């Protein structure tokens, strides 16, 4: 492909004027001055922090797997490319997600500006939505003993449906040093500060996040305030690293101690404080149990400042346990089934160490989500002023409901590539079966009642009863009991949501503790060796896929669970089952089993109880019958209560401020 290139040379001049960004790609060589105004920077080229493990490397640079020479990260903003090396910066944190900037902001052109020294070649590429790669422009640098500025100008015109921009570097007989590289615009972004809100019950993790926020002067320049809403028994102020966090953040840091009101109560307090007690134009919510890439704050802030109209800016979730994996790219709610899922076309659990950006077609299409989890999510002040505050839901679905409400008011959510935190993926948690199962069900029903334009009773009944059977076959009686309590509380209406926000978790834990399957023991070694034939278990572990086979297996499980169990199995588990293998089509054929929890820290001893099975199944049938009959009435009540449930005055009264 022909390389389009126009060069304006100003070697050795520090005062060379900036070339106007045009619709035609161009390259410019400047002098030694690498400074560019901060209010024109869209995204900095960055490299791993000193504390980051080695496996984050593929997120910052794309190197051949068999490369004998690898680049050297000499600081967060500088890199040395050794002689005889080919490397690409088509990596998650350093490629520029051009299609998102084209679609949602007024930015029409970008400039890649690098300061270089030594010898080598820099080439700029872009991708199409299909993943096809196009060479745009390039420049050779030969024996530059002094730092020299290169600028590559590119139009965003062809990026409506997808595509990234990045640069590659090639060296031959000498090394090339690069520093202070940025993706920028020729227009100034409006100045807007961000108030950061961290909700925590894990003070050690919160302090780590505070350290990351305070380590970079550029990040501190855009942060106007940091609110830590401390809801734990152990306090942030008592953590050994807290004084250092105070030193870094100074009077920008404010710790608010309050009762445990869950994520919704903690994050809402941060939003409330941000709009009531600061003049910051943006409020950024961060989970406490994350590891933060600090530049993500800058990128979300810049994107919101450049947005052609206000948008909610979400960050992606990277896997905290496998750092090169992108766990969540973008998500939506299927309003017909009232269930969240990945956005159409989005990747999940993508390993950049195995499949780099340039080789993964799916990553080049622009993806549209409808909400973003509050592991990282930024809200313009205007959004909060117009739609109110989140609902008092304690945890689960509060972020989803709030995003859907914002979208209904004309504020879409953009999950922005290159802005991300590392977080424990939900696939490594038991939160669909532990005490949070109650909040999953109740709050999902509230979300559906408020926002689904469809009659969702059919899907809710079908899914709810199927789920009840699966958990009952798996001897998860506590989970089914919590699901039924959730439906009953939903049907009671919205009147007690605020009243019980601080007490509902304790009530749910008390209910759950009445069931032996909820008690976690350290290990299966607490019990005698299992008696079940492992070869037979292996056969039962094969998932049924044919509907006829599924129905037959379910009928056999139902008949089995109505019979009295083997007396020996009450005290001696028939089998030890991993969390991954603890499926209904295996457990439904057993009388007892130990099943590991998701993180492998313990086991639950599950025992079949026909009497409990019948009681819970009858309760589930009755509740789903009520749900179908009373849905119109309950939906009307929640929609009428929404203004009060989301009002600042109601939350202010709860906070006592």
N, C-alpha and C positions, 0 to 999 in steps of 0.2 A: 504494500500500500504506500502511496506517495506520502512522503512526510512534508507537511505544511509548516514552514518555518520562516519567520522574519526576525532578524537580529538587529537590535540597537545596541551598539557597543559603547560602553562608558568605562573602560578599564581604568582602575586606579582612582575613580572619582567617588567620593562618599556622598555627593549631593546630586547624583544623577536622578532626574525626575522619574516618577513612577509612570510606566506606560499605561494608557487607558485600556481596560479589559474590553476586548472586542468579540464579535461573533466568530472570528477566525482564530484558531489555535496559533499561538506564537511563543517564541522563546526570547528571553532578553538576558544579557550578561551585564551585571552591574559591578559596583566597587566592593569595598570591604565592609560597608555598613550593613549589618544584618537585621537592624531593628525595623520592626513594622508595628504600627500602632495597635495596641491590644484591642481596640474597638473595631478593628477590621479583620481580626483573626477568627476563623470559623472552627479550625481544628488544628492542633499542634501535632507534629510527628513526635512520637514518644517511644521510650524503651522501658524495659522492666525496672521496677524498683529493687533496691538491694535485698529486701526481705522476700522478694518473690521467688518461688521455686523454679527450677530449670524448665519444668514442663509448660510454663506460660510462653516460652519463646515463640512458638508458632503463631501466637496472637499478634506479634509485633513485626515479624519478618518471615518471609517465605524462602527457605533455603532448600536446595536439593538434598534428599536424604543421604546420598552418598558423597556429599561435598567434602573435600579434604580441607578446604579453607572455609572458615565461618567468620562472619562479621563480629567485631568486638564492640560491645556497648560500653562506651567510656563515661557516660553519664545518662541522666534521664532524657537529655535532649541532644546527645551527640553519639556518633558511631564511626568506627573506622572499618572500611572495607579493605581487607588485605589484597596484596597483588594476586593476580590470576584467580579472581573470584567473580562469580556471577551470583547476584542475590536480588530478590524482589521485595518490595515493600507493599505488595498486594496482600496484606494481612489485615485481620479484623480491625485492629486498633489504628492502622496507619493508611489503609486505603480510604478514599473519600467517598461516602455514600451519596453520589451526585443526584440520583433520582429522587431522594427524599427532600433534598434542598430545592430541586427544581419544582416539585409538586407543592410543597407546603410553605415556601418562603419567597420573598421578592428577589433573592439573589439570582442573577442571570448568568454571571461569569465568575470563575474562580481563578486564582493564581496560586501555583505551587512555588514557594520561595525557599531556596536552600542556600546555605553558606558552605562553600566547599574549599578544600585545599588538597593539592596533590595531583594525581593523574587518574583519568578514568572516563567513563561515559555515563551520562544520565539520560534515560529514555522514559517518556511518559506514555501510558497506555490508558485506554478505556475499555469497558465491556458493554455489550448490548444486553437487553433483557434476556436473550437466549443464552448468554454466557460467552458468546463469540467475542474475541479480543481484537481491538483495533489499535495500531500504533499511531500516535498523534504527532509527536515531536521528540527531538533529542538534541543533546549537545555534548561534544567531547571537551574535556578539560585536560590540558597538557602541561605538566610541570608547574602548576600554580604554587609558588612558594608562599604567597600571601593569601589570606582568606578572600574569596571571590563570591559574589552573589549571583545566583542563577534564578531567573523567573520564567515560569512556563504558564502561559495564559490559555484558558480553555472555556469555551461556551458550554452552558448547561442545556442548550436547546434540544439536543437529541435524547435527553434522559427522562422523558415523561413516564415511561413504563418500567424503567429499571436501568441498572448499570452503575458501575463504580469508576473512579479514576485513581491511578496509582503510578508509581515510578519504579523503574528497575535500575540497578547500577552494575556496570561491568568494569573490571580492571584488568590490566595486562601485566606490565613489568614493574608497576609501582602501586602504592596504596592510595586510596582516596578517603579523606576525612569529611564528614558531613555534620553540621550542627545547626540548631535553631531552625529547622525546617517547619513550615506552616502551610496550611491551606487557608487562603484569605480572599477577601473581596475588596473591590476598589471603593466601596461605599462604607461609611461608618454605621455600625450598629447602634441603636439607641442604648443609652446606659441604663441598665436595670440590675439591681441587686437581688440576691436570692437569700431567703431565710431557710436554713436547713433544719428539719425536724427529725429527730431520732427517738423512736419509742423503744423502751428497753425493760426487760426483766433479767437481762444477762449483762451485768455491768462490765465484766472483763472484755466482752466483745465490743460493747459500746465505746470503751476507752480506745480500743484499737482503731475503730472508725474515726474517732476524734483526732487521733494522731495523724491519720492519713489526710484528713481535711486540713490540718494545720501545717503540713510540711512544705507546701508550695506557695510562695508569695502570690503567684498569679491566681490561684484558687482563692486565697484569702482576700484578694482585691475584689472579687465579685460576691463574696459571702458577707452579708450584712449582719447576720445573727445566726447562732446555732442553739436550738432548743433541744435539750435532752429531757424527755418526759420519762422519769424514773419511776417505775411501778413495781419494782422487785423488793423482796425482803432484804437482800443484800444491796447496799447503796453504791452508786457510781462514785460518790465522793470518798468512799473508803477503799477504792481500788488503788494498788501501788502506782499505777501509771497515771492517775488522775492529775497530780500536780504538774506533770509534763504537758498534759492536754491543756491545762489552764495557762501554762506559760506560752504555749503555741497560739492559742486562740484568744487569750486576754479577755477583755470585757465583751467580746462577741459571744462568749459562751454563757448560757444560762441553763441551770439544771432545775427542773420543776419536779418535785416529789409529790406523788398522788397515789391513791389506792389503785389496785390493779383493775382497770376498766377495759382490759383487753387491747388488741390492736386498734379497734375503732375508737376507743376512748383515748388512747395514747396519741394516735396520729391526728385525731380531731383536735386534741389540745394543741398540738403543734400548728395546725392550720389556724385555729382560733387565735393563738398568740401572734402568729405571723401577720394576720390581717388587723388585729386589734391593737397590737403594741409595737409594730414596726412600720416603716414606710417602704419596705421591700416590695417590689413588683412581682416577685415569684416566691413560691414556697415549695421546697424540694423535700419529699419524704424519703427516708432511708431506713431500711430494717437495721436492727442492731447486729444480728448474727451474719454479717457480710464481711467480705474483704473488698475494699473500695479501690478502684482505679481512679485516682483523684481527678484526672482530666475529664472523666465522665461528667463531673459537675460543670466544668467549663463548656463542654459540648452541649449539654442540655440547656444551659443558660444562653449560649449563643444562638441555638436553634430557636428558642422561644423569642429571643429578641428580634430575630430576622423573620419570624413567621408573618405571612401576609395578613392573617387574622389569627386571633388567639387559639392555641392548641394546647392540649395536655401532652407533655413530652415524657414518654416512658423509657426506661433503660432495660436492656436485655438481661437475662439471667445466665451467667456462666456457672459451670459446675464447680463448687468449692472443693470437691474431692477428686476431681479430674480436671485440672485447671484449663486444659486446651479445648474442653468441650463446651459448646454453646447449647445450653439446655432448653431455653425458651426464646424464640425469635419474636413471635407476635401471636396474640390470642384473640379469640372472639367468643361471644356467647351465641349459641344456637337458640334463638328465642322460641322456636317451635318445641324443642325438647327441654328448654330451660336448663341447659347444661353448657359449661365452658368447654372449649376445645382449642386446638391450634388453629390459627388463621388459615384460610385456603391458600395453599402453596407454600406455607411456612415449613422450615425444617425444625426438627427437634433432636436433641442429643447429638449434635453434629461435632465430630472430632476434627479440629483443624490440624492436629498432628498427623492425621491419616489422609485427610482430604482438604488441601489448601483452598482458599477462596477462589482462585482463578480456575481451579479444576472442578468446581461444584456449580453446575448450571443453576440449581434451584436458588442459590444465594444472590443471583443477579437480578431477579425479578422484584420489583417493588411490591411489598406486602402491606395489606391494609388490615389493621387490627381494630377492635372496638373497645378494648380496655388493656390496662397494664397493671401488673401486680405492684404492690407498694414496697417491694424490695428496693425499688428506685422509681420515683414518679414525681414529675414537676408540674405544678399548677400555677398559671398566671393568676394574679390577684382578682382579675375581672371574673374568672370562672367562679371563684368562691363567693364573690359579691353577688353574683346573679343566681346561683343555684343553691346557695346555702351550704351547710356543713354535712358531713356523712351521717349515716343513721347509727343509732346506738345498738350495734349488732354484736359487740364484743370481739369476735374474730370471724373470718370466712365470709366471702361474698360482699364485704363492705366496700372493698376497692372496686369490685365489678359493678355493684349498684351505682356507685358514685360516678364511674366513667360513663355508664349508660345514661344516667341523668344529665351529665355534661353534654354527651352527644345529642340528646334530645333538645338541648338548648343551643345547639349549633357550635359546640366546642369538641371537635374530634380528638381522638387519642392517636398519637404517632409513636410507635415503638421504634426508637432511633438506633440504627446500627452504629457501632463504635462507641456508644454510651452504655456501660454495663457494670454490674457488680458480680462478684462471686458469691454464691449462696448455695446452701444445701438443697438439692433438688427434691421436690415433693415425692418422687418415686422412691426415695430412701427414708420415708417417714411412714408411720402407721396412722396418720391423721384421718384416714377414712374409716377407721375402726376403733380408735381410742376415744377419749372423752370429747374430742372435737367433732366426732360424728354427729352429735346433737346440733352443733352450730352449722355444719355443712347442710343438713336437711332443713332446719327451720329457716335459715337465712336465704337458702336457695328458693324456698317457697315465697318468702317476702319479695325477693328480687323479681320472681316471675309474676307475682300479683301486681307489682308496680309497673313493670316495663314490657311484659310480653303482650303483643297485640293479638296473639292467638289464644284459642281455647286450649289450654295446656293440660286439661284434666286427663285426657286419654293417655298421653305420654307419661304423666306423673303417676298415674295408677299402675300402668304396665311396668314401668321401671321400678316403682316403689315395691310392688309385690314380688317382682322377680328378685330384687335385691334382698328383700326379707327372707325369701327362701334360700338364697345362696348363703346368707349369714347363718341361718338356722341349720342348714346342712353342714356348715363349717363349725358348728357348735359355738358360735360367737353370739351368745344370748345377750350379753351386755350391749352390744352394738344395736341389736334389734330393739331392745328396751329404750335406748336413747333415741333411736329414730322415731319410735312411737310417741315418746314424750315431746319431741320436736314438732310433730304434726299436731298434737293436742294443744301445745302452746301457741302454735300459729293460728289454729282455729279459734283460740280465745281472743284473738285480735291484738292490735298494737298498743293497747292501753298501758301495759306494764313493762314495755321495753326499757324506758329510762329507769323506772323504779327498781328493776332487777338487774341492771347492767353490772353492778358491782358484786352481786350475790349469786348470779345464775351459775357461774362456773363451779362454785362450791356445792350447790345443789346437784349439779350433774355428776360431779365426782362421787358424791354420797350415793346416788342411784347406781352408778357403775360399780362401785365397790361391793354391792350386794351380790354380784355375780362372780363366780370363781374364775371364769375365763379372763377376767380383767386383771387378775393378780399376776404380776411378773416375778418370776423366780430367776436366780442367777444363771442356772444352767440345767440341762436335762440330766446331768449327773446327780441331781437331787432325787432321782427316781430309780427304781430297778430297771435293768435292761429291757428294751421293748420285745414284744412277742410276735408281732405281725411279720409275715413273709415279705422281705424286701423286694423279691422278684415280682410278687403279685402287686405290690405297691407301685413298682415301676410301670406295670401294665395299666394300672388305674390312673397313672399320672398323664397318660396321653389324652389331651383335650378332645372332647367330642365336638365335631364341627357340623355333621349332618343333623338337621333339625329332628329327624326321626330318632337318631341315636341320642341326642340331647334329651328329648322327651322321655325316652326309655330309661336313661341313667337317672333322670330326675324322679321318675316314678319309683325306681328301685330305692333311691335315697329316701324318698318320702315313706315308703313302707318300712324301711330299716329304722328310721327315726321314730316311728310310732311303736316299735317293739321295745321290750325291756332290754337294757344293755347287759353284757356279760359282767357279772359281779367282780371278777378279777380286774377288769379294765377300769373300775372306779378308782383303784389305788395304784394301778400299774399301767402306764401308757402303752398302747399297742405299738406305737411307732413314734420316732422323733422326726419331725418334719421341718424343713427350712422355711423361711418366710416366703420364698419364691414358689415352693411346692405346696403351700397350704391352700389348695384350691378345693372347691366344693365337690368336684367329681372324684377326688380322693377321700377327703374327710367325710363325705356323705356315706361312705361304705364302712366307716369305723365306729367304734364305741368310745375311743379316747385317743388322744395324741398330745405330745408337747409340740408347740409351734413356736419357732423363733420370731422375735420381733424384727422389724425392718433393718435396724442398725446392728443386729447381732449381739446386743448387750444382755439378752435374757430370753426366757421362754415362758409361754403361758400353757398351763395344763388344761386342756379342753376335754370335757366329759359329756357324753350324750345324756340328755334328760328328757324323756318323752313327755312328762307332765308339763315341763317348762316350754317345750316345743309347742304343744297344743295351746297353752295359754297365750304365748306371744303371737302365734299365727292367727288366733282368733282376734286378738287386739289389733293386729295389722289389718285384717280384713275389715273390721269395724271402722278403723280410722280412715282407711282409704275410701270406704263408702261415704263417710261423713265429708271427706275432702271433696269428692265429686259433687255432693249435694249442696254443700255450703260455700263452695268457691265464689260464686257471684257476690254473696253477702260479705265475705271476708275481703275479697279484692276491693270492693267499694270502701270498706273501712280503712284499709291501708292507704289507698290513694287519697282519701279525705284527710288522713292524719299526716301525710308527708310534709306539708309546710311546717307543722309543729315539730315533728321528729327531726327536722333538719335545721331548725332555727338556732341562731346564735344565742337568743335569750334562754332557750331551754338548756343548751349546753352550758351557758354561763352559770345558770342556777345550779347545775350538777357540779360544776367545777368549784363553785363557791367563790367566784371572783367577780 
